[in-house]
Amino acid sequence: MRDFVRAQRAAGEQDFETLFRRTLQFSIGAEAGGMNAPPPAAPVPFLFHGTEVRMDLTAREHVWRDLVATEVMRVIRADADVVAELGSGWSANIFNLWLRGAPRAARYFGGEFAQGGREAAQALAETRPAMQFAAPAFDWSFPDFSFLPPTAKNLTLYSCYSIEQIPELKADCIRELLARTASAATVLGVFIEPVGWQFPEQSSDPGLVERTRRYAHEKNYNLNLRQVMETLANERRLEILGVAVDVFGYDLNPATVIHWRRL
Ligand SMILES: C[S@@+](CC[C@H](N)C(=O)[O-])C[C@H]1O[C@@H](n2cnc3c(N)ncnc32)[C@H](O)[C@@H]1O
């Protein structure tokens, strides 16, 4: 991703929207610079509230990113001063938030494990200097939240398929996150992760629950996010505002959306 963004910039592309679209297409293996025509012969599947629809690959990526942005926007106040994604890759979600009108005065952080992802994000963000963006190193296994400004008043913190990568998330990780932001007036969050099978009683599709449970175990994906969130809720550190199970996404691992706020 980093090499792609850098090569585009070296070739003269300095327009943020164009660079974002090309990078998004590159990230899904679609023709990066082209017009995406003719459409692919085989549309790809997308699950939306239990119904599978088929659509063009690039269209699916745009739909996916906009659904993610919608869920994050629910917990971004107009006066937010910090919006941070934890495990952000090349920060496609953050850039899409910006394109969808997220608060201009906020500082944006794409905390990411992989150096290449951080560098790709930084190279892309440089084409939109009005956006206050930084891409700090971040690892759920050894979390260091010191990049979050201690003076921030209203924060939004979220993840999108990065807790997925951590089979057993430590509750202390989220305790530390809440401790770092203890002096803020509001801390709102959303975890968008493929953990619907951890809430089997909320699913109307036992087949999907079994399929996604098996997939998470096979891939060594997260097995305990529900447990962590409920532990912290029982400790009165946070309130779970809502859990929407398997609402949208790819057929093997659709998204479950957990909105929360710090108490
Ligand atoms: C499926 S990608 C999602 C990226 C991004 N959130 C998005 O939606 O485009 C998973 C991300 O988790 C990151 N990741 C893997 N291990 C991690 C860890 N220990 N801590 C933080 N992020 C990690 C990967 O580098 C990758 O960027």
The ligand as an ORCA input file, in Angstrom:
! r2SCAN-3c Opt
* xyz 0 1
  C      -8.361     -6.516      8.475
  S      -7.204     -5.242      8.711
  C      -8.260     -3.875      9.100
  C      -7.594     -2.566      8.865
  C      -8.509     -1.341      9.055
  N      -9.054     -1.315     10.390
  C      -9.593     -1.316      8.031
  O     -10.771     -1.543      8.388
  O      -9.290     -1.047      6.856
  C      -6.508     -5.687     10.266
  C      -5.516     -4.681     10.794
  O      -5.123     -5.045     12.114
  C      -3.747     -4.761     12.231
  N      -3.178     -5.535     13.339
  C      -2.689     -6.799     13.323
  N      -2.183     -7.119     14.524
  C      -2.376     -6.038     15.329
  C      -2.057     -5.738     16.675
  N      -1.430     -6.622     17.456
  N      -2.380     -4.530     17.168
  C      -2.983     -3.605     16.388
  N      -3.334     -3.833     15.096
  C      -3.022     -5.025     14.571
  C      -3.179     -5.145     10.889
  O      -1.885     -4.601     10.674
  C      -4.245     -4.575      9.965
  O      -4.009     -3.221      9.677
*
